[in-house]
Amino acid sequence: MSDLVQQSVLRLNQLLPLKARQDRLSPELRELHREVIRSLVMGGRPPAREEMAERLGPDQVDAALARMGADDLVVLSEDRREILGAYPVTTENTPHVIHVSGQTIHAMCAVDALSVGPMFDVPLTIESRCRVTDSAIHIEQEGERIVAARPPTVRVGVRWQAPSGSAVHSLCMEMVFLQDEEAACRWHGGDLQNHSLFTLDQAVAFGSRFFRPLL
């Protein structure tokens, strides 16, 4: 693992300690959280309340959602009764569209989009846009391997910041695709203390090492 990847995993775990939060859940909630991620990726939707009730009991669903939502392990609807997403994927619209297992789902950020293939060892396609130029970005991936990228010069950028509320609506907004080095330089403006730049392979390694432990 490169120093950049290793340091980035540590840095993100300090800002968004998903694995540590998951480990503090009861065994039943921990397995439910894993099932939420699997259901979103492989089925294109979160488990329904009825499915969660079968696991936990009908009187435990609201408490389970409240606990996972408070830990930012899942993103909840406005009424806090339904799951919208669980890192790395969401049913909410984002710039990062993933076609996987016959489903279409959205990733919460660029790093998240590249993490789904390694997490489940599946082929997928990512459609996104450059944060700077708004140019289309197309990536084909099989597990950890990048099969094709258009343009081939795509980079991933991260602007490091503490989450404000849910990370999907703060930190994740600053984990982006960039079409090439020129766009990347315009994006970070020379501030490499608060910004990190990755090749696609580095971003895949970063994301997979952060997210795989959740499963």
HUWOFEN-V203968 format. One record per helix or strand of 3 or more residues. SS is the DSSP state (a for helix, b for strand). FROM is the first residue (numbers start at 1). TO is the last residue. If there is no record, write none. Layout:
[[SS;FROM;TO] [SS;FROM;TO]]
This chain:
[[a;3;15] [a;18;23] [a;27;43] [a;49;56] [a;61;70] [b;83;86] [b;96;100] [b;103;107] [a;110;120] [b;123;129] [b;136;142] [b;145;150] [b;155;159] [a;167;169] [a;171;174] [b;175;178] [a;181;188] [b;195;199] [a;200;214]]
